Amino acid sequence: MKLTAHILNNQAGDHIEITNFGARLVSWYTRLEQESRNIILGYENLKAYLDDPYLHGAIVGPYANRIGNGQVKLEGKIVQLDQNQPPHHLHGGSQNLSNQLWTPVAQEVNSLTLKCELAAGLSGYPGHRTFWVTYTLSDESCLSIQVQAETDQTSIIGPTSHPYFNLAGFGNPHKGHKLQLFSEQYTQLDSMGIATGEIASSLESELDFRQARVLNEALDKDQLDHNFIHNKTLGSQQARLTSPDNKLTLAVSSDYPGLQVYTGNYLTGQFEAQSGICLEPQFYPDSPNHAHFPYQNTQANTLFEKTIHYQLIK
């Protein structure tokens, strides 16, 4: 199968490109006054994604985020996953969903469905698994990403979407984004980014984003790679990101309990460090190893389904 590009359009002038490699969101142009602004960091050539180490725009998994020592106890047995971030497992391992060629199965003007099958044992995951992702672009400039999965034996499933957003427009200075999080807690991490199991309060701390504030990339406290717990009493949204010129806001919501906020601290080369912000709805990091985290393994012949919404507000 060759690399392909698929275009979604709406009546509001949004134009989205998706590639079948990793089901990646390649670009999102939105009409803003007299400007068409691309809010996604990406490569100009589709082939460049084949060597991309940063998961630009990809569907990542089978399980997003980190799993400590790459080990999970499943039905009484220890399952060893690929330790692609030694000694830990990250975003599904070295042969994760972002590195697969997905098969297009349906497309309309404003929607696209892609399918990917993963063999049992790939990156250590049990079960033959089938994934579907459906991108739908509304006329209200909302991109909905529905991820579904089935397995023929109990497995570890919890993928997410990994675009880097620059609401100033790709190629324009990124400094000055404002972030608001509808959260009062986060999962504590050890020095290698593995969840300790402790739920910590973010209130009145450096991680308190209940009120929107400008991210200052010069400060360690704003170099984020943290999972924030959605407080539903604060509303349905998990986060709001506003462009430096205050002309565009991205509202994020989903039916996942957590939101990983990553400020692109490790981007290098063509992409300057912290030049894009990932807002990744997902389960908490290392959830399969913490019984009190909201997660359960996907059983055989049971449909897994989650939906992420990226809503633009102008």
Buried (B, 14 or more C-beta within 10 A) or exposed (E): EEEBEBEBBBEBEBBBBBBBBBBBBBBBBBBBEEEEBBBBBBBEEBEEBEEBEBBBBBBBBBBBBBBBBBBBEBEEEEBEBBBBBEEBBBBBBBBBBBBBBBBBEEBEEBBBBBBBEBEEEBBBBBBBBBBBBBBBBBEEBBBBBBBBBBBEBBBBBBBBBBBBBBBBBBEBEBEBBBBBBBBBBBBBBEEEBBBBBEBBEBEEEEBBBBEBEEBEBEEEEBBBBBBBBBBEEEEEBBBBBBBBEEBBBBBBBBEBBBBBBBBBEEBEEEBBBBBBBBBBBBBBBBBBBBEEBEBEBBEEEEEBEBBBBBBBEE
